[in-house]
Amino acid sequence: MSEVAETTGGRVGVTWTQRPYLCGLNNPRSPDPGHALYPHDETSAGYRLWDMVNSVRPIRVEDWLACTQRVNLLSDTTLPKDYRGAAGRRGRFLAPLIQNRVVVLLGSDVADAVGHEAEPLVWHGSWVTIPHPSGRNRLYNDYVYRLSVGLLLWDVLRYCGVASEG
């Protein structure tokens, strides 16, 4: 059993306002909002996020899904030509709704869309941007960098109260 499940007696029962809000751009595999940042397989961004956390603290996929809220700004599987404009419109709508949440923004396009101007891995209030965990981002080829982001995400779970100090 993972430490997340142990904190709630074997079941993860957290409210949506406690869960960290992980925000990506789009899901090239599915337009279904329930599949946003879902750990489909090793090539998906959702899997890479879970794997980074799992590398520093064991967490079952089921617990990861239960204790995070994962969304994408755009529901299209292919990005529209003006995807930055479309993401910006959605981001301006969404930003006030998640203002008092702990938010992890995935990549500079998402950060720009919601008006988050801090550098990656720098907290700005309760929001932080991490480089997008796509397979194209070479930063994550560095083992120490991957572990650092995994620790940051684990700390986010602890800060939100959905994981134990363990």
N, C-alpha and C positions, 0 to 999 in steps of 0.2 A: 504494500500500500504506500502511496506517495505521501510526503509530508503535508501536502495540501489536503488530502482526504483525511489524514489523521487529525487535523485541526478541527474538523467538524464531525468527529466520531465516525469516520468511514464514508460520509456522504458530503458532497460539496453543496451547501445550501446558502449561497450568498445572494444578496439583492443586486439588481442591475446597477445601482449607484455605487456599490462597493467595487465592482469588477473594473479593472483597467480597460480603457477604451482603446483598442488597437485599430488604427485607421490606415488603410491602404488606398491605392488608386483604383484598380479594377481587378477582376478575376478572369483571366483568359480562358478558363475551363468551364465556367458556368455563370449564367446571369442570376441564379438563385441567391438571394441575400444570405441564406443560411449556409452557403458554401464560402462566404467571404473569409479569406485567410485560413481556410480549412486545411489541415495537414493531410492532403490527399495522398501524396507519395513524396519521395525524396527530392523530386524536382520542383515541388511547389514552395512558394514563399511561406505559406502556413506551416509546412513541415519544418522548414529551416528555422522559423521562430521557435517552435516547440523544441526542436533538437538543440538549439543554443541553450535554452533553459535546462533541458534534460541533461545536458553535458555537465552542468554545475550542480544541479540538485535533481535527483530522480523525480519525475512527475509523469503519471500516466496520461496518455492522450485524452482520455475521458475527463480527467480532472482539469487539464489545460483548457479544454473546451468549456467546461462548466464555470471556470473562474475567470474567464476573459470574455469581453464583448468585442467581436471582430466585425468590422464593417469596411466597405469600400465606398469611395466617393462616387464612382460611376458603376452602373450595373451592366454596361455593355461588355461583351467578351472581347471585342476588338475596340481599340481606342479610336474615337472619332478624330477627324483631321484637326479640329480645334479642341483637343482634349484638355489643354491647359485652361482654356476659357470655360469649358463645361465644368471642369473640376473646380475652378474658381467660383463659379456661380453656386455650385453645390456647397462648397466650403464656406462661403459667406453666409449661407442659410444655416449650416450645421454648427458653425463655431459658437454662436451664443447658446445653443442648446446643450453643448457639452462643456461650457465655461467652467463649471465647478467640479469637473471630473478629472481623474488622473488619466492623461491621454498620452499615448505613444504614437507618434506620426511616423509613417514608413516612407522615407525618402523626401527629397527636396520639393518635388512636384506637389506632394500632399501638404507639406509645411507651407509652401507658398500659397496654396489654395485656401488654407484656413487663416492665413495672415500671421503665421508663426515665424518670427524672424531670427530666432536663436540658432547658433551653429549646431551641428549634430552632436549628440551626447552632452549637451549643455541644457540643464533644466531652466525653464522659464515659467515661473509659477508652478503649476502642477502638470505642465506639458514638457515633453522631451521628444526630439526627433532622432531617429536612428537611420543610418543609411539603409536604403531599401534592400531587403534580404533576397534579391533576385539572384539567380545563378550567374548573372553578368557582372555583379558587383564584386570586384577583386579584393576589396578590403577584407571580406570574410574568408579569403584564402589564408590569411594570417591567423594561426591558431589562437594566439593571445588576444587578438581583436575579437574573434568569435566568443571566446570565454568572457571577455570584458562585457560584451553586449549581453551575453547570457546572464552574467551576474547582475547587470543593470535591470534586466527583465525580472529576475528573481526578486531583486530588491523592490521593484514595482509591486509584485504580488504580495510581498510582506507588508509594504507600506499601506496597501489597500486592505490588509487584514484577511486576505484569502490564503495565506501561507504562514506556516509557523517559522520561528527563528531557526529551529533545528539545526 
